[in-house]
């Protein structure tokens, strides 16, 4: 079985403006996703807002530079992730399609194979 990272992106301002009912529906959607995925989920978490991010940037000196924030050039930010196990990419896509964020026009999911070994 292969492992995949499901990265959940969306418009952070819209997430923060959600009503209590919308948050409840989103949480129920994730509970339904977890129930459908079962043991295929190896881990996952919702992330704190991007304003809490800290980034390290490489420099030609070989030292890193610490900065506050994610400094993304887009409205979409990483809001959470799941690590799942699936037989192949098609199976990972089928799992990802169950995520509730895909019912919102401002959200998306990136699926990345996890490289194991080396």
N, C-alpha and C positions, 0 to 999 in steps of 0.2 A: 504494500500500500504506500502511496505517495502522500506527502504532507503539503498542504497549501495554506497560504496566508490570505485571508479575505479581509481586505482593507476597506473600511466603510468611510466614504467621503460625503460631505454635504456642506451646505451653506450654514455656517455657524450662527449667523444672526437669526436665521429662521429657526434653527434648533432652540436657541435661547428664548425666542419669542413664543414658543409653543405653549398652548394652554394646558391646564392640568389634565383635561380630557385627552388632548393629543399626546401628551406624555404617557398617560395610562395606555392608550392604544398602541403606542410604540413599544412599551414594555411588554404588553400582551403579545405583540408581534414577535418580539425576541424570544418570549417563552414558547410560542408556537414553533419558531425556528429550532430552538434547542430540543423540543420534544420530537420534531421530525428528524433532526440530525442525529440525535441519540449519542451513541459512543463515538461517532465520527468527530465530535468536537473534542479537541485536546486542550483547549484553553481559549481565553478571550476576555477582553475588558473594554468598557467604555472609557474614553480618555477625558481628562480635565480640559477646559477650554485652551485654545492655542496661546492665549495671553500668558499662560503659566509655563509655556515651553522655554527651555534653555537649549541653545544650539552651540556646538563646537564646530568651528570652521578651520580647515587646514590652511597653512600658510607656507610659502616657499622656504621660510626659515626652518621648517620642520617642527615648529611649535604650533600648538592650536590656539585659536582665539575664541574666547567665551563671549557669547552674545545672548541677550534676552530675546525671547520670542522665536517664532518659527520663520518669520519674514517671508511668507509665501506671496507669490505674485498672482494669486487667484482668490476668489471668494470661497472656493471649496477647501476645506481643511479635513484632516484625518480626525474622525470622531471616535473610532473604535476599531476593533479587529477580532477575528476569530482565527485560531489555528485548527484546521480540520484535516482529517485523513480521508482519502478517497482513492478509488481504484485507478482513476485517470482524470484528466482535465475535464472531460465531459461530465463526470460524476461530481467534480468540484463545482462546476458551473450550475448543475442541477441543484446542489445545496445552496449556493449563493443566491439563486433566483428566489429562494424562500425568505430572504431577508426583507423586513418591512420597509427599509429605506428605499427599495426599488419601486415602491408605489408613490414616491414623492419625486416630482420633476427636478428638484434641486440636489438630489442625492445620487450616488453611484457606488459601485463596489469594484475594486480592483482585485484580481485573483493572481497570486504570484506563487509559483512552485518554490518550495523550500529546498535548498541544496543541502544534501546530507553527505557526511563523509568529507573526503578531500584527500 
